[in-house]
Amino acid sequence: MTSERRNRRIRGPGGLLLAAVCGALGLAACGLPSAMGEANSLILVADDEVWIEVEEDTYRALERTTYTTRDEKIFNVTQTDPGSPEIGELLLWRQVLVFGTPDDPRVQMIASKVDRASVQPGDVVQASNVWARGQLATAVVLEPGREVESWREHLPGLSEHLEQQFRDYVLNRMFVSGVDTATSDFLRENFGFTMEIPRVYQRVDREGGVVLIRNDNPDPSELIRSILVQRGAAVDTMSPSMVYLWRVAVDDSQYNVPQDFDVIAGSGRSFDLNGSEAVEGRGIWTDRGTYPAAGPFIGRAVRCGDGVIYFDAWLYSPNPRRSKYEYMMQLEQILDSFQCVR
């Protein structure tokens, strides 16, 4: 266990600096209870009389959605008044967001954890392990007499920063087990590209220039992340439609249970992927079997050497309380690590 801290500074409203302190557990955290809840669940502590004025704006800023198999909130916000009977329990959540003036005791508590003797209106201060071990607490310091206005001024930058922190958390957690260098070496030798794959994924080699890279931990009935890779012949032009046409053949020939799929309108795109021409399409797959399995997928075709490499990355996560966005972000990160070496 290390006590190092990683300090990040970002700009707040009016050019003020926001001090963000994230790091591993320090000695002071050893006597604290473990934090509860998920990393994308925000407990927001603020006086009810201020909250009622900013509720809609805050939900709009902090509960932005992304499409997986439906519109999915990136964060789920739960507001509580400092005087509520549940405040003691809610302060033990993994992510706590406190809006208050400089004299608010919870604002001062967070500031004290990063050796801040005082805070000023406009500051945003973050500290780990304030009320619970493994917690990240954020204090947004409001201007007395302008609580509502200063609250609204903070929302755009705060939303962007919290989403980036969550993304960093998800991607860092993906590689806790390390990188599977053996699979990367295999892809280099047999397909002409490299890709960073977490060690928890398993590789299954198939005939005809096909490999399946899959992670079905902790149990395939609860969670599957799968990436099928196939080498294809050279083409003159590339478009997102070629991905969907290829996937039709993949569904019938490469999966134990064939998949049908629907295209997400407007998801097709052409782009540069680390120096290689690439096209992409997204959609929702559904098993043709009697078991009602379904989920989102990302299909890609990337020009590499004298041919094209096709990818079908899909997710199965039937629990409606589990964030599909988090796992699709991980699959996207793996795909984005593609590097053609031929």
Secondary structure by P-SEA (a helix, b strand, c coil): cccbbbbbbbbccccbbbbbbbbccccccccccccccccccccccccaaaaaacaaaaaaacccccccccccccbbbbbbcccccaaaaaaaccbbbbbbccccaaaaaaaaaaccccccccbbbbbcccccccbbbbbbbbcccaaaaaaaaacaaaaaaaaaaaaaaaaaaaaccccaaaaaaaaaacccbbbbbcccbbbbbbcccbbbbbbcccccccbbbbbbbbbbcccccccaaaaaaaaaaaaaccccbbbbbbbccccccccccccccccbbbbbbbbcccccccccccccccccccbbbbbbbbbbbccccccaaaaaaaaaaaaaaccccc
